[in-house]
Amino acid sequence: KQEVTQIPAALSVPEGENLVLNCSFTDSAIYNLQWFRQDPGKGLTSLLLIQSSQREQTSGRLNASLDKSSGRSTLYIAASQPGDSATYLCAVKGGGSYIPTFGRGTSLIVHP
Amino acid sequence: GAGVSQSPSNKVTEKGKDVELRCDPISGHTALYWYRQSLGQGLEFLIYFQGNSAPDKSGLPSDRFSAERTGGSVSTLTIQRTQQEDSAVYLCASRAGTGVAEQYFGPGTRLTVT
């Protein structure tokens, strides 16, 4: 059974810092990995999707990498801003199932 | 274009009553998922629809929960005889046909059982 772990569970940083969120998974036979952000009381917003054949994806200040062999993905946020404050979740799809497994998320606070 | 929509946004019900939650997926998306998110918990998978295939109901926590998807579009999640532990945010997501496409989520329905 796929297990997804996100570390740290919570993070508080001053504005302007570059930061890295981690997602690890136990079964490397994945189709893809997707990063989401969730604002309080809202649904999930897709940030980046990395297919199993890809090593990284970039969107603006966000960069997500994937290392299947080690079962890891990182989400890099450059020059963080208070508007980046949210919970970040990763979801892994694979193992012959189209049902993704979600991590518990990293709660990020960027303070001015 | 329009994203995934869910209704109602909030629902307060008394223990023992039945509730229906609605999801309108993105037009043309053949896959639809229901999840539950309890306070301080991760996303819990409930049920998955793909086209005309039989749904994957493996995540439904009890036989009080059921869902249907009519005409391959709108889906309704029904909870019968609600219990306080059913209080959570119920999220719906849809994706295009290929299994490797990304999921798009609705805003969720916050259910409170008193």
Interface residues (C-beta under 8 A of the other chain):
Chain A: Y31 N32 Q34 F36 G41 K42 G43 L44 T45 S46 L49 Q51 L89 A91 K93 Y98 I99 P100 F102 G103 R104 G105
Chain B: V4 Q6 A31 Y33 Q41 G42 L43 F45 Y48 Q50 D56 S58 G59 L91 A93 G99 V100 E102 Q103 Y104 F105 G106 P107 G108 R110
